[in-house]
Amino acid sequence: MKKCSTSRVLSITAVIASSICIYFLFQLLLSRYHYRAGLDSLNHENLLDARQSLDKALTYLPGDEEYPVFTTDLQRILTALGDLSLKKAATITAVQDYSAELKNGDAFFRSAVRLNPYDIQAATGLAAVQVARQRLYSYRHPQNKNPYNALPYFEKALELRPNGIALHYRYVSYLFSQRQEERLVEAVTTLSTIYPPSYSWLKKEPLNTPAIRTAIKTGLEKAIGRETYLREAYAALSAIDLAEENLSGAIGHYQSLLDVLPEKNSARNHIEMGRLFLKSAAFEDAGRQFIRALVLTDNRQSTLRAIYADYRRENL
């Protein structure tokens, strides 16, 4: 009789435990469904639906921030809410409301970072919020010492993702806005080293200064040493030489581009090389490059017009 009672208790306990597990699993699945719906709305800039879905994801998720049961899920939801606050803030014109939304984003990202200090999305979001809050404070209180400083947050994010291209773009923009010239030169050198195509962005005003060009060249030369984006690095160096009226350097670097993976050379590449030769009055070399362009082109008439325009431009 005692055995039977014990067995019944164990069975009831097992049923209760199974029911609790099923309940938690169902809640988790609901939370994940709303999280994905929220991300989809966020990606489509539907901010109201995104907030509703993410709030539901947070409500259905078992546990809470103080006693998390599914830490990874909670961290992802908080990060998404931080991203949502940043996007919502960008749509607000009233200063007080803008400030309040940034404060919300700050809280969400900080909570996410506490749960996972190694998550790059949360770290990057936290840096972005600090940039916005720092700029807002400077705008509202230009005479006061600014309590906000995004620099350490960028440094932490860059530790987590040292080769993050988008992150480096944001970091360079931030340093430029803060007039931190020494760090800016270092950041530009790093960006040019890891991603030579960044020259197309870095060359634009107001970043295009002698100090920045020197930093870009240093980075591009390092990239060539590492054999990183070789063709893009040589193209950028050639463009810098041309801007500085160093025609021999421009020609040399562009020739190096043509020598790297020559099967990738296009009609456009040979036209660019021909233009450099025209500028240096090396007419025979220019002619050979233009002939190669005509051989490779898919639109000979258009290419001929471009070549003719080049000759006219040089008064030939």
N, C-alpha and C positions, 0 to 999 in steps of 0.2 A: 504493500500500500504506500509506504514511504517512497519507494523507488518510483512509483507511478506519479506521485506528487512532484518529485524532483524533476522528472522528465517533462511534466506539464509546464513547470516553471521555466525550464530551459527552452521549451518550444515557444512559450509566450514571449520570453526575452528575445529569442531569435527573430520572431515576427516583428516585435517592436523595433529592434535594431535595423532590420531590413526596411521597414517602413520609413524610419528616419533617413537611412541612406538614399532610398528612392526619392524622398521629399527633397533632400539636399541636391541630389543629382538633377531633379526636375527644375529646381530653382536655378541651378548653375546653367542648365541648357537655355532657360528663358533669358537669363542675364546675357549669355553669349549671343543669343539671337538679337537682342536689342542693341548690344554693343556693335555688332556688325551692321545693323540697320543705321545706327548713329554715325558710324564711319562713312557709310555710303552717302548719307545726307550731307555730312560735313564735306566730303569730296566734291559734291555737287552744289556747294555753297547754300544749301537749304538749312540755315542755321537754327530756325525754330524747331523743325522736325528733328534735327540732330540733338538739340538739347533735351527734347522730350524722350527720345530713344535712350540717350546716355543716362538720363536720370532714372529711367526704368531699369536699365542695366545695373545701376548702382543699388537700386531698391531690391531687386530680385537676388542679387549676389549674396550668398550666405556669409555671415560675419560682418565686420565693419573695419574701419581704419585702425581702431585701437586693438581689436582682436580679429585680425584677418584670417579667414579660413583658406581662401584661394588668393594668395598674395599676388601672383602674376596677373590674374584677371583684374584684381582691384587696381593694380599699378597701371595697367593699360587703359582702364576706364578713366582714371584720374588724369593721365597724360592726354587722352582725347578731349576731356573737358577743358584742360589747359589750352590746347590748340583751338578749341571752339571759342574760348574767351579772347584769344588773340585775334581771331578772325572777326568776332563780333565787335571788338574794340575798334577795329579798322573801319567799321561802318558808322561809328558814333561821332557826332560833331560837338555835342555838349561836353565841355571839359570835365565836369563833375562825374558824369556818367562814364566817360572814357576812363577816368582815373579809377572809378569803382570796378569797372570790368577788368582793368589791368591787375588790380588787387586780387580779384577772384582768380585770374589766371596764375598769378604768383603763388597763391595758396594751393591750387591744384597741382602745379608743377613741383612745388616743394614737397608736398605729400607723396607724389609719385617718386621723387628722387630719394626720399627717406626709405621707401619700400625697396627700391632698386637703384643704388647709387651708380650703377654701371650702364644704365639705359641711356643711350645717346639721344633718343628723341626727347625724353624728358629734360635732359641736361641742356640740349639746344634750345628747347622751348623756354626754359628758365632764363637762359642768357638773353633770348629775344625780349622777354618781359622786362628784364632789367634795363635793356637799351631803351625801350619805350618809356619806362618810368623815369629814367635818368634824363631823357630829353624833355619829358613833360615838366619835371621839376625845374629844369633850367629855364624853360619857357615861362613858368608861373612865378619863379623866384630867382631871377637872374643875378641878384646881388648876394644871395645866400650860398653857403657851402652846400654842395649837392650830397645828400646822404646815400644816393644810389650810385653804384659803380658796377658796370657789366663786365669789366675786365677779368676778375677772378672766375666768373662763370664761363666766359669764353675759354679761359685757360684750362678749366676742368673739362669742358666739352672737347677741346682739342687733344687733351690727354687720352680721352676715350676713343676719339677718331682722328688721329693725326693727319690722315690723308683725305679727310672729308672735303670735297671740292666746294659744295654749297656753304658749308660751315666757314671755310676760309674766305669766301666772298663776303659773307656777313661780317667776319672779323676785320677784314681790310676796310670795309665801309665804316665800321664802328671806329676804328683807329683814326681814319681820316677825319671823321666828324669831330673827334675829340682832339685833333691836332697832336697826336702822340707820334711824332715823326720818327723817332728811333725805332719804336716797335713797328711802325708802319713799314719802314724800309725792310725790316726783318721779315714781316709777314708777307710782303710782296715777293721777296726773294724766295720764300718757301712755296708760295702759291705758284710762281713761275717754274719752280723746280719740279713740283709734283704734277703740274698740269699746264704745259706750255700753251695750249689753246686759250688760256685765260688772257693772253696778250690782247685779244680782240676787245676785251672789256677794260683791261687796265690802261690801254692807250687813250681812252676817252677822257675828255675834260670832266672834272677838274683834276683827275689823278695824273694827267700827263705832264709831269715836271721832270727836270733833269735828274733829280735824286731818285725818282721812281723809275725812270728809264734805266739808270745805272743798276738799280736793284733787279729790274726785270732781266737785264742782260746777264747779270751774275747768276740768277736763277736758271735762265735758259742754258747757259754754259754748263751748269751743274747737271741739268736734265740731259744734255748731250753726253756728258760723261757717264751718266747712268743708262744711256740709251733709252730714254723715256720720251715717247712722242717725237721721234727724231725729225720727221718731216715738218711737223708743226713748229718745232723749236728753231729749225733753220729758217723757215719762212718768217718767223717773228724777228729773228736777228737781222735778216735781210731787210725787213720793213723798217726796223730801227735805224740801220745803217743808211738807208735811203732818206729817212726823215732828217738825219744828221748830215746829209750830203756827202756821205762816204760811199761813193759809187763802187769802188773796187771791193769794199767789204760787202756791199749788197750783192754784187755779182758772185763773189766767192761763196757766200752763205747760200744763195739760191742754187748755185751749181751743186753744192753739197746736198741740198734737198733733192735735186734731180738724180743724184747718184745713189740715194737711199731708196731701195725698192723701186727701181726704174720702171717696172711693169705698171706701177700706179700713176706714172706721169700722164697727164691729160693735155688736151689742146690748150687749155687755160694755163697750165704750168709753163708750156713753151711760149705762149704769148707773153706771160709775165717776164720770162727770161729775155725774150726779144726786146721788150720795152726797156729793160735795164741796159742792154747792149746799145739800143738806140740813144739813150741818154748819155752814154759814154762815147758816142760816135764810133762804135765798133760795128759798122754797117754790115759787113759780111757775116759776122757772127749773128747779128740780129736777123738777117735774111734766112740763115740756116734754121734758126729757132722758129721763125714764122712758117717756113716750109714744113717743118715737123708738125706744127700745129694744124696746118691744112690737111696733112695726111691723117691725123688722128681725129679731126673734128667730125661731128655728125651733121653739122650745118655749115657747109663750106661758104655759102653766100654771107651768112652772118659773121663768120670768122674773117672773111676778106674785108668786110666793112670795118670790123674792129681794128684790123691791121692798118687799113688805109687811114683811119682816124688817128692811130698812133703816129704814123708818119706826118700827118698834118699838124698834130700837136707839137711835134718837134720842129715844125717849119721846114719840112723836107718835101 
